[in-house]
């Protein structure tokens, strides 16, 4: 999974279009990613500029987020006490289609920077399914 990021187990890669006989295709997940078997809940979300996805952490499963259109800033905060990157905060500014993995136990949120942003969200279950899933305050000063 290539490049190292400051948060342990974090995965980010650009989504590159491949020409097909019918148009274009963007590979999101495949068996060789070793991520595909982990997911069962898929939704496409459209947010406007005044919205943000508040920081949330999942107790039991990783998530995949993919920016399809728009511009966003992804935010992570590693809350896993046994992680080598415990306490680390990280941002990633995305202006092109981008796929990110959110490891379970890492708080994740996003800010929409364009008038609208369309995102794909893939997980094993709906948010809030497990008792340990949490919504966390988005402390603006902590991200400046």
OpenMM code with the backbone's topology and positions (N, CA, C; nanometers):
from openmm import Vec3, app, unit

residues = "UNK UNK UNK UNK UNK UNK UNK UNK UNK UNK UNK UNK UNK UNK UNK UNK UNK UNK UNK UNK UNK UNK UNK UNK UNK UNK UNK UNK UNK UNK UNK UNK UNK UNK UNK UNK UNK UNK UNK UNK UNK UNK UNK UNK UNK UNK UNK UNK UNK UNK UNK UNK UNK UNK UNK UNK UNK UNK UNK UNK UNK UNK UNK UNK UNK UNK UNK UNK UNK UNK UNK UNK UNK UNK UNK UNK UNK UNK UNK UNK UNK UNK UNK UNK UNK UNK UNK UNK UNK UNK UNK UNK UNK UNK UNK UNK UNK UNK UNK UNK UNK UNK UNK UNK UNK UNK UNK UNK UNK UNK UNK UNK UNK UNK UNK UNK UNK UNK UNK UNK UNK UNK UNK UNK UNK UNK UNK UNK UNK UNK UNK UNK UNK UNK UNK UNK UNK UNK UNK UNK UNK UNK UNK UNK".split()
positions = [
    Vec3(0.0814, -0.1198, 0.0000),
    Vec3(0.0000, 0.0000, 0.0000),
    Vec3(0.0854, 0.1257, 0.0000),
    Vec3(0.2101, 0.1146, -0.0384),
    Vec3(0.2930, 0.2265, -0.0774),
    Vec3(0.3297, 0.3299, 0.0263),
    Vec3(0.2940, 0.4549, -0.0022),
    Vec3(0.3369, 0.5720, 0.0736),
    Vec3(0.3015, 0.5639, 0.2220),
    Vec3(0.3926, 0.6145, 0.3045),
    Vec3(0.3692, 0.6174, 0.4492),
    Vec3(0.3024, 0.7488, 0.4878),
    Vec3(0.2049, 0.7414, 0.5774),
    Vec3(0.1349, 0.8587, 0.6283),
    Vec3(0.1547, 0.8645, 0.7786),
    Vec3(0.1313, 0.9804, 0.8415),
    Vec3(0.1581, 0.9929, 0.9842),
    Vec3(0.0656, 0.9111, 1.0738),
    Vec3(-0.0464, 0.8637, 1.0216),
    Vec3(-0.1377, 0.7803, 1.1001),
    Vec3(-0.1223, 0.6357, 1.0545),
    Vec3(-0.0928, 0.5485, 1.1488),
    Vec3(-0.0703, 0.4068, 1.1218),
    Vec3(-0.1941, 0.3444, 1.0563),
    Vec3(-0.1748, 0.2672, 0.9518),
    Vec3(-0.2791, 0.1976, 0.8755),
    Vec3(-0.3595, 0.2883, 0.7831),
    Vec3(-0.3291, 0.4183, 0.7753),
    Vec3(-0.3993, 0.5092, 0.6841),
    Vec3(-0.3581, 0.4769, 0.5412),
    Vec3(-0.4530, 0.4887, 0.4479),
    Vec3(-0.4308, 0.4554, 0.3077),
    Vec3(-0.4995, 0.5618, 0.2252),
    Vec3(-0.4253, 0.6259, 0.1337),
    Vec3(-0.4801, 0.7271, 0.0431),
    Vec3(-0.4231, 0.6987, -0.0949),
    Vec3(-0.5098, 0.7015, -0.1974),
    Vec3(-0.4590, 0.6912, -0.3334),
    Vec3(-0.5513, 0.7666, -0.4275),
    Vec3(-0.4925, 0.8253, -0.5327),
    Vec3(-0.5761, 0.8933, -0.6315),
    Vec3(-0.6613, 0.7919, -0.7066),
    Vec3(-0.7772, 0.8356, -0.7490),
    Vec3(-0.8622, 0.7536, -0.8351),
    Vec3(-0.8360, 0.7980, -0.9787),
    Vec3(-0.7812, 0.7098, -1.0583),
    Vec3(-0.7428, 0.7419, -1.1949),
    Vec3(-0.8396, 0.6736, -1.2903),
    Vec3(-0.8922, 0.7518, -1.3837),
    Vec3(-0.9867, 0.6975, -1.4807),
    Vec3(-0.9129, 0.6171, -1.5868),
    Vec3(-0.9710, 0.5045, -1.6225),
    Vec3(-0.9204, 0.4222, -1.7327),
    Vec3(-1.0244, 0.4269, -1.8440),
    Vec3(-0.9795, 0.4452, -1.9661),
    Vec3(-1.0706, 0.4467, -2.0803),
    Vec3(-1.1211, 0.3050, -2.1062),
    Vec3(-1.2514, 0.2937, -2.1288),
    Vec3(-1.3127, 0.1658, -2.1633),
    Vec3(-1.3917, 0.1858, -2.2922),
    Vec3(-1.4387, 0.0793, -2.3564),
    Vec3(-1.5190, 0.0961, -2.4774),
    Vec3(-1.6456, 0.1802, -2.4546),
    Vec3(-1.6954, 0.1848, -2.3308),
    Vec3(-1.8190, 0.2582, -2.3010),
    Vec3(-1.7941, 0.3961, -2.2422),
    Vec3(-1.6710, 0.4302, -2.2127),
    Vec3(-1.6415, 0.5587, -2.1492),
    Vec3(-1.5232, 0.5463, -2.0553),
    Vec3(-1.5438, 0.5837, -1.9296),
    Vec3(-1.4370, 0.5796, -1.8304),
    Vec3(-1.4781, 0.4934, -1.7121),
    Vec3(-1.3780, 0.4343, -1.6474),
    Vec3(-1.4016, 0.3548, -1.5266),
    Vec3(-1.2958, 0.3920, -1.4235),
    Vec3(-1.3387, 0.4041, -1.2982),
    Vec3(-1.2489, 0.4328, -1.1872),
    Vec3(-1.2452, 0.3097, -1.0977),
    Vec3(-1.1296, 0.2484, -1.0824),
    Vec3(-1.1158, 0.1322, -0.9939),
    Vec3(-1.1185, 0.1825, -0.8501),
    Vec3(-1.2166, 0.1376, -0.7735),
    Vec3(-1.2243, 0.1739, -0.6322),
    Vec3(-1.1575, 0.0676, -0.5469),
    Vec3(-1.2063, -0.0542, -0.5549),
    Vec3(-1.1539, -0.1651, -0.4759),
    Vec3(-1.1429, -0.2876, -0.5649),
    Vec3(-1.0443, -0.3694, -0.5360),
    Vec3(-1.0286, -0.4957, -0.6073),
    Vec3(-0.9667, -0.5964, -0.5120),
    Vec3(-0.9728, -0.7208, -0.5498),
    Vec3(-0.9230, -0.8251, -0.4607),
    Vec3(-0.7764, -0.8048, -0.4240),
    Vec3(-0.6970, -0.7514, -0.5160),
    Vec3(-0.5547, -0.7325, -0.4860),
    Vec3(-0.5279, -0.6187, -0.3875),
    Vec3(-0.6288, -0.5368, -0.3552),
    Vec3(-0.6149, -0.4329, -0.2520),
    Vec3(-0.6201, -0.4925, -0.1115),
    Vec3(-0.6762, -0.6107, -0.0994),
    Vec3(-0.6990, -0.6747, 0.0309),
    Vec3(-0.7932, -0.5913, 0.1178),
    Vec3(-0.8760, -0.5091, 0.0565),
    Vec3(-0.9738, -0.4275, 0.1283),
    Vec3(-1.1160, -0.4710, 0.0975),
    Vec3(-1.1379, -0.5262, -0.0204),
    Vec3(-1.2725, -0.5541, -0.0696),
    Vec3(-1.3534, -0.6435, 0.0229),
    Vec3(-1.2930, -0.7428, 0.0821),
    Vec3(-1.3678, -0.8381, 0.1654),
    Vec3(-1.4197, -0.7758, 0.2946),
    Vec3(-1.3782, -0.6546, 0.3285),
    Vec3(-1.4150, -0.5926, 0.4558),
    Vec3(-1.5455, -0.5133, 0.4522),
    Vec3(-1.6059, -0.4935, 0.3353),
    Vec3(-1.7125, -0.3948, 0.3252),
    Vec3(-1.8449, -0.4526, 0.2766),
    Vec3(-1.9584, -0.3961, 0.3261),
    Vec3(-2.0903, -0.4427, 0.2887),
    Vec3(-2.1955, -0.3336, 0.2819),
    Vec3(-2.1655, -0.2111, 0.3252),
    Vec3(-2.2586, -0.0979, 0.3240),
    Vec3(-2.2005, 0.0089, 0.2311),
    Vec3(-2.2789, 0.0515, 0.1304),
    Vec3(-2.2307, 0.1494, 0.0329),
    Vec3(-2.3344, 0.2591, 0.0177),
    Vec3(-2.2889, 0.3855, 0.0178),
    Vec3(-2.3793, 0.4976, -0.0074),
    Vec3(-2.3039, 0.6070, -0.0808),
    Vec3(-2.3755, 0.6812, -0.1662),
    Vec3(-2.3214, 0.7995, -0.2319),
    Vec3(-2.3828, 0.9189, -0.1617),
    Vec3(-2.2983, 1.0133, -0.1213),
    Vec3(-2.3429, 1.1304, -0.0459),
    Vec3(-2.3088, 1.2566, -0.1229),
    Vec3(-2.3983, 1.3537, -0.1181),
    Vec3(-2.3694, 1.4846, -0.1760),
    Vec3(-2.3829, 1.5871, -0.0654),
    Vec3(-2.2752, 1.6588, -0.0386),
    Vec3(-2.2730, 1.7621, 0.0651),
    Vec3(-2.2573, 1.8975, -0.0015),
    Vec3(-2.3132, 2.0024, 0.0614),
    Vec3(-2.2885, 2.1371, 0.0112),
    Vec3(-2.1797, 2.2025, 0.0954),
    Vec3(-2.1374, 2.3201, 0.0518),
    Vec3(-2.0223, 2.3844, 0.1139),
    Vec3(-2.0440, 2.4171, 0.2603),
    Vec3(-2.1653, 2.4422, 0.3011),
    Vec3(-2.1897, 2.4780, 0.4410),
    Vec3(-2.1937, 2.3553, 0.5323),
    Vec3(-2.1761, 2.2365, 0.4758),
    Vec3(-2.1834, 2.1165, 0.5595),
    Vec3(-2.0449, 2.0564, 0.5807),
    Vec3(-2.0357, 1.9828, 0.6885),
    Vec3(-1.9139, 1.9083, 0.7196),
    Vec3(-1.9579, 1.7774, 0.7822),
    Vec3(-1.8798, 1.6746, 0.7618),
    Vec3(-1.9038, 1.5489, 0.8320),
    Vec3(-1.8255, 1.5595, 0.9613),
    Vec3(-1.8990, 1.5600, 1.0727),
    Vec3(-1.8328, 1.5722, 1.2025),
    Vec3(-1.7404, 1.4540, 1.2267),
    Vec3(-1.6432, 1.4754, 1.3133),
    Vec3(-1.5518, 1.3660, 1.3466),
    Vec3(-1.6309, 1.2508, 1.4069),
    Vec3(-1.6017, 1.1321, 1.3614),
    Vec3(-1.6666, 1.0126, 1.4151),
    Vec3(-1.5635, 0.9018, 1.4187),
    Vec3(-1.5799, 0.8130, 1.5125),
    Vec3(-1.4914, 0.6978, 1.5219),
    Vec3(-1.5752, 0.5709, 1.5267),
    Vec3(-1.5247, 0.4671, 1.4640),
    Vec3(-1.5926, 0.3379, 1.4624),
    Vec3(-1.5174, 0.2399, 1.5499),
    Vec3(-1.5943, 0.1663, 1.6276),
    Vec3(-1.5363, 0.0691, 1.7202),
    Vec3(-1.4830, -0.0544, 1.6482),
    Vec3(-1.5524, -0.0977, 1.5421),
    Vec3(-1.5276, -0.2338, 1.4950),
    Vec3(-1.4890, -0.2509, 1.3487),
    Vec3(-1.4861, -0.1479, 1.2682),
    Vec3(-1.4588, -0.1740, 1.1270),
    Vec3(-1.4026, -0.0515, 1.0566),
    Vec3(-1.3161, -0.0768, 0.9586),
    Vec3(-1.2613, 0.0296, 0.8755),
    Vec3(-1.3707, 0.0855, 0.7845),
    Vec3(-1.3432, 0.2024, 0.7276),
    Vec3(-1.4314, 0.2644, 0.6288),
    Vec3(-1.3476, 0.3053, 0.5085),
    Vec3(-1.4112, 0.3119, 0.3931),
    Vec3(-1.3528, 0.3703, 0.2726),
    Vec3(-1.4367, 0.4931, 0.2385),
    Vec3(-1.3707, 0.6035, 0.2090),
    Vec3(-1.4358, 0.7225, 0.1556),
    Vec3(-1.3677, 0.7547, 0.0230),
    Vec3(-1.4458, 0.7932, -0.0773),
    Vec3(-1.3892, 0.8319, -0.2063),
    Vec3(-1.4527, 0.9630, -0.2497),
    Vec3(-1.3688, 1.0625, -0.2748),
    Vec3(-1.4160, 1.1875, -0.3337),
    Vec3(-1.4380, 1.1614, -0.4816),
    Vec3(-1.5608, 1.1846, -0.5279),
    Vec3(-1.5945, 1.1654, -0.6684),
    Vec3(-1.5850, 1.2987, -0.7417),
    Vec3(-1.6476, 1.4024, -0.6845),
    Vec3(-1.6462, 1.5372, -0.7428),
    Vec3(-1.6353, 1.6379, -0.6311),
    Vec3(-1.5701, 1.7501, -0.6600),
    Vec3(-1.5619, 1.8587, -0.5641),
    Vec3(-1.4245, 1.8698, -0.5007),
    Vec3(-1.4213, 1.9451, -0.3909),
    Vec3(-1.2970, 1.9697, -0.3178),
    Vec3(-1.3269, 1.9577, -0.1697),
    Vec3(-1.2486, 1.8775, -0.1004),
    Vec3(-1.2686, 1.8563, 0.0429),
    Vec3(-1.1342, 1.8527, 0.1146),
    Vec3(-1.1428, 1.8694, 0.2451),
    Vec3(-1.0293, 1.8432, 0.3317),
    Vec3(-1.0708, 1.7297, 0.4236),
    Vec3(-0.9991, 1.6173, 0.4149),
    Vec3(-1.0225, 1.5034, 0.5027),
    Vec3(-0.9426, 1.5245, 0.6309),
    Vec3(-0.9997, 1.4841, 0.7440),
    Vec3(-0.9353, 1.5014, 0.8746),
    Vec3(-0.9346, 1.3685, 0.9492),
    Vec3(-0.8206, 1.3342, 1.0093),
    Vec3(-0.8078, 1.2134, 1.0910),
    Vec3(-0.7452, 1.2486, 1.2251),
    Vec3(-0.7847, 1.1785, 1.3307),
    Vec3(-0.7216, 1.1904, 1.4628),
    Vec3(-0.7132, 1.0490, 1.5190),
    Vec3(-0.5906, 0.9997, 1.5379),
    Vec3(-0.5707, 0.8619, 1.5834),
    Vec3(-0.5952, 0.8534, 1.7335),
    Vec3(-0.7037, 0.7873, 1.7727),
    Vec3(-0.7420, 0.7720, 1.9132),
    Vec3(-0.7113, 0.6326, 1.9671),
    Vec3(-0.6461, 0.5488, 1.8892),
    Vec3(-0.6166, 0.4111, 1.9310),
    Vec3(-0.4991, 0.4121, 2.0288),
    Vec3(-0.5238, 0.3703, 2.1513),
    Vec3(-0.4203, 0.3768, 2.2549),
    Vec3(-0.2999, 0.2883, 2.2247),
    Vec3(-0.3184, 0.1817, 2.1493),
    Vec3(-0.2069, 0.0912, 2.1192),
    Vec3(-0.1419, 0.1187, 1.9837),
    Vec3(-0.1780, 0.2285, 1.9190),
    Vec3(-0.1248, 0.2604, 1.7866),
    Vec3(0.0086, 0.3343, 1.7970),
    Vec3(0.1024, 0.3055, 1.7071),
    Vec3(0.2274, 0.3807, 1.7071),
    Vec3(0.2080, 0.5286, 1.6731),
    Vec3(0.0929, 0.5633, 1.6149),
    Vec3(0.0661, 0.7037, 1.5824),
    Vec3(-0.0428, 0.7633, 1.6722),
    Vec3(-0.0646, 0.7044, 1.7909),
    Vec3(-0.1663, 0.7530, 1.8857),
    Vec3(-0.1514, 0.9041, 1.9074),
    Vec3(-0.2649, 0.9755, 1.8986),
    Vec3(-0.2661, 1.1196, 1.9212),
    Vec3(-0.2372, 1.2033, 1.7982),
    Vec3(-0.1913, 1.1420, 1.6899),
    Vec3(-0.1564, 1.2159, 1.5683),
    Vec3(-0.2820, 1.2645, 1.4976),
    Vec3(-0.2752, 1.3907, 1.4527),
    Vec3(-0.3810, 1.4490, 1.3688),
    Vec3(-0.3233, 1.4682, 1.2298),
    Vec3(-0.4062, 1.4467, 1.1283),
    Vec3(-0.3588, 1.4574, 0.9904),
    Vec3(-0.4712, 1.5104, 0.9037),
    Vec3(-0.4349, 1.5941, 0.8063),
    Vec3(-0.5290, 1.6470, 0.7069),
    Vec3(-0.4802, 1.6090, 0.5681),
    Vec3(-0.5756, 1.5932, 0.4776),
    Vec3(-0.5407, 1.5705, 0.3372),
    Vec3(-0.6381, 1.6512, 0.2523),
    Vec3(-0.5851, 1.7434, 0.1726),
    Vec3(-0.6652, 1.8279, 0.0845),
    Vec3(-0.6794, 1.7555, -0.0490),
    Vec3(-0.8024, 1.7312, -0.0923),
    Vec3(-0.8275, 1.6579, -0.2167),
    Vec3(-0.9082, 1.7434, -0.3131),
    Vec3(-0.8564, 1.7569, -0.4349),
    Vec3(-0.9253, 1.8318, -0.5397),
    Vec3(-0.9594, 1.7430, -0.6589),
    Vec3(-0.9070, 1.6219, -0.6589),
    Vec3(-0.9316, 1.5251, -0.7661),
    Vec3(-0.9890, 1.3991, -0.7026),
    Vec3(-1.0507, 1.3117, -0.7813),
    Vec3(-1.1015, 1.1875, -0.7240),
    Vec3(-0.9929, 1.1155, -0.6434),
    Vec3(-1.0282, 1.0839, -0.5193),
    Vec3(-0.9324, 1.0280, -0.4238),
    Vec3(-1.0024, 0.9256, -0.3367),
    Vec3(-0.9342, 0.8157, -0.3082),
    Vec3(-0.9865, 0.7128, -0.2191),
    Vec3(-0.9034, 0.7118, -0.0917),
    Vec3(-0.9702, 0.7080, 0.0248),
    Vec3(-0.8996, 0.7023, 0.1531),
    Vec3(-0.9573, 0.5893, 0.2383),
    Vec3(-0.8704, 0.5256, 0.3149),
    Vec3(-0.9107, 0.4249, 0.4128),
    Vec3(-0.9070, 0.4897, 0.5498),
    Vec3(-1.0126, 0.4706, 0.6276),
    Vec3(-1.0177, 0.5184, 0.7655),
    Vec3(-1.0097, 0.3961, 0.8561),
    Vec3(-0.8962, 0.3751, 0.9228),
    Vec3(-0.8856, 0.2598, 1.0126),
    Vec3(-0.9831, 0.2725, 1.1299),
    Vec3(-1.0392, 0.1604, 1.1760),
    Vec3(-1.1300, 0.1689, 1.2908),
    Vec3(-1.0520, 0.2199, 1.4114),
    Vec3(-1.1197, 0.2986, 1.4945),
    Vec3(-1.0565, 0.3598, 1.6106),
    Vec3(-0.9921, 0.4939, 1.5818),
    Vec3(-0.9889, 0.5346, 1.4552),
    Vec3(-0.9357, 0.6652, 1.4168),
    Vec3(-1.0541, 0.7565, 1.3877),
    Vec3(-1.0582, 0.8730, 1.4545),
    Vec3(-1.1659, 0.9691, 1.4288),
    Vec3(-1.1460, 1.0272, 1.2890),
    Vec3(-1.2562, 1.0457, 1.2162),
    Vec3(-1.2506, 1.0935, 1.0782),
    Vec3(-1.3616, 1.1940, 1.0555),
    Vec3(-1.3313, 1.2985, 0.9823),
    Vec3(-1.4303, 1.3969, 0.9413),
    Vec3(-1.3860, 1.4600, 0.8112),
    Vec3(-1.4669, 1.5506, 0.7599),
    Vec3(-1.4277, 1.6223, 0.6390),
    Vec3(-1.4971, 1.7571, 0.6340),
    Vec3(-1.4325, 1.8508, 0.5657),
    Vec3(-1.4888, 1.9826, 0.5365),
    Vec3(-1.5039, 1.9930, 0.3854),
    Vec3(-1.6186, 2.0411, 0.3389),
    Vec3(-1.6401, 2.0634, 0.1965),
    Vec3(-1.5896, 2.2031, 0.1637),
    Vec3(-1.5017, 2.2148, 0.0649),
    Vec3(-1.4413, 2.3423, 0.0281),
    Vec3(-1.4965, 2.3980, -0.1025),
    Vec3(-1.5648, 2.3173, -0.1810),
    Vec3(-1.6256, 2.3608, -0.3068),
    Vec3(-1.7757, 2.3808, -0.2839),
    Vec3(-1.8475, 2.4401, -0.3803),
    Vec3(-1.9918, 2.4574, -0.3601),
    Vec3(-2.0641, 2.3266, -0.3277),
    Vec3(-2.0220, 2.2166, -0.3892),
    Vec3(-2.0767, 2.0840, -0.3586),
    Vec3(-1.9645, 1.9819, -0.3687),
    Vec3(-1.9836, 1.8715, -0.3010),
    Vec3(-1.8907, 1.7588, -0.3137),
    Vec3(-1.9718, 1.6304, -0.3124),
    Vec3(-1.9363, 1.5400, -0.4007),
    Vec3(-2.0014, 1.4089, -0.4056),
    Vec3(-1.8990, 1.3056, -0.3588),
    Vec3(-1.9430, 1.2222, -0.2639),
    Vec3(-1.8532, 1.1231, -0.2039),
    Vec3(-1.9188, 0.9864, -0.2007),
    Vec3(-1.8371, 0.8847, -0.2087),
    Vec3(-1.8812, 0.7471, -0.1924),
    Vec3(-1.8326, 0.7012, -0.0562),
    Vec3(-1.9213, 0.6380, 0.0209),
    Vec3(-1.8866, 0.5870, 0.1540),
    Vec3(-1.9123, 0.4371, 0.1545),
    Vec3(-1.8104, 0.3592, 0.1931),
    Vec3(-1.8206, 0.2135, 0.1962),
    Vec3(-1.7774, 0.1652, 0.3341),
    Vec3(-1.8600, 0.0821, 0.3957),
    Vec3(-1.8273, 0.0277, 0.5277),
    Vec3(-1.8974, -0.1068, 0.5448),
    Vec3(-1.8696, -0.1737, 0.6553),
    Vec3(-1.9366, -0.3013, 0.6803),
    Vec3(-2.0779, -0.2820, 0.7321),
    Vec3(-2.1038, -0.1666, 0.7940),
    Vec3(-2.2331, -0.1430, 0.8581),
    Vec3(-2.2617, 0.0072, 0.8624),
    Vec3(-2.3867, 0.0419, 0.8897),
    Vec3(-2.4271, 0.1820, 0.8994),
    Vec3(-2.3618, 0.2476, 1.0207),
    Vec3(-2.3359, 0.3792, 1.0129),
    Vec3(-2.2810, 0.4501, 1.1289),
    Vec3(-2.3723, 0.4346, 1.2507),
    Vec3(-2.3120, 0.4228, 1.3678),
    Vec3(-2.3879, 0.4130, 1.4918),
    Vec3(-2.4393, 0.2744, 1.5241),
    Vec3(-2.4037, 0.1737, 1.4457),
    Vec3(-2.4514, 0.0377, 1.4684),
    Vec3(-2.3935, -0.0225, 1.5958),
    Vec3(-2.2654, 0.0011, 1.6200),
    Vec3(-2.1986, -0.0546, 1.7382),
    Vec3(-2.2030, 0.0457, 1.8528),
    Vec3(-2.2142, -0.0033, 1.9739),
    Vec3(-2.2234, 0.0849, 2.0910),
    Vec3(-2.0988, 0.1711, 2.1085),
    Vec3(-1.9842, 0.1274, 2.0579),
    Vec3(-1.8612, 0.2052, 2.0699),
    Vec3(-1.8404, 0.3077, 1.9604),
    Vec3(-1.9298, 0.3115, 1.8582),
    Vec3(-1.9210, 0.4156, 1.7553),
    Vec3(-1.9524, 0.5490, 1.8209),
    Vec3(-1.8723, 0.6524, 1.7926),
    Vec3(-1.8898, 0.7818, 1.8599),
    Vec3(-1.8879, 0.8973, 1.7616),
    Vec3(-1.9667, 1.0007, 1.7912),
    Vec3(-1.9553, 1.1307, 1.7251),
    Vec3(-1.8726, 1.2174, 1.8178),
    Vec3(-1.7786, 1.2918, 1.7642),
    Vec3(-1.6898, 1.3742, 1.8448),
    Vec3(-1.7014, 1.5198, 1.8027),
    Vec3(-1.6789, 1.6137, 1.8950),
    Vec3(-1.6859, 1.7548, 1.8573),
    Vec3(-1.5752, 1.7897, 1.7582),
    Vec3(-1.6094, 1.8732, 1.6620),
    Vec3(-1.5120, 1.9211, 1.5639),
    Vec3(-1.4515, 2.0481, 1.6219),
    Vec3(-1.3415, 2.0353, 1.6916),
    Vec3(-1.2769, 2.1483, 1.7579),
    Vec3(-1.1998, 2.2279, 1.6541),
    Vec3(-1.2577, 2.3396, 1.6103),
    Vec3(-1.2002, 2.4168, 1.5004),
    Vec3(-1.0560, 2.4578, 1.5285),
    Vec3(-1.0267, 2.5001, 1.6503),
    Vec3(-0.8919, 2.5470, 1.6802),
    Vec3(-0.7884, 2.4346, 1.6742),
    Vec3(-0.8308, 2.3111, 1.6943),
    Vec3(-0.7375, 2.1983, 1.6909),
    Vec3(-0.6897, 2.1691, 1.5492),
    Vec3(-0.7611, 2.2186, 1.4481),
    Vec3(-0.7273, 2.1879, 1.3093),
    Vec3(-0.6602, 2.3044, 1.2388),
    Vec3(-0.6402, 2.4149, 1.3077),
    Vec3(-0.5759, 2.5316, 1.2446),
    Vec3(-0.4262, 2.5262, 1.2578),
] * unit.nanometer
topology = app.Topology()
chain = topology.addChain("A")
for resn in residues:
    res = topology.addResidue(resn, chain)
    for name in ("N", "CA", "C"):
        topology.addAtom(name, app.Element.getBySymbol(name[0]), res)
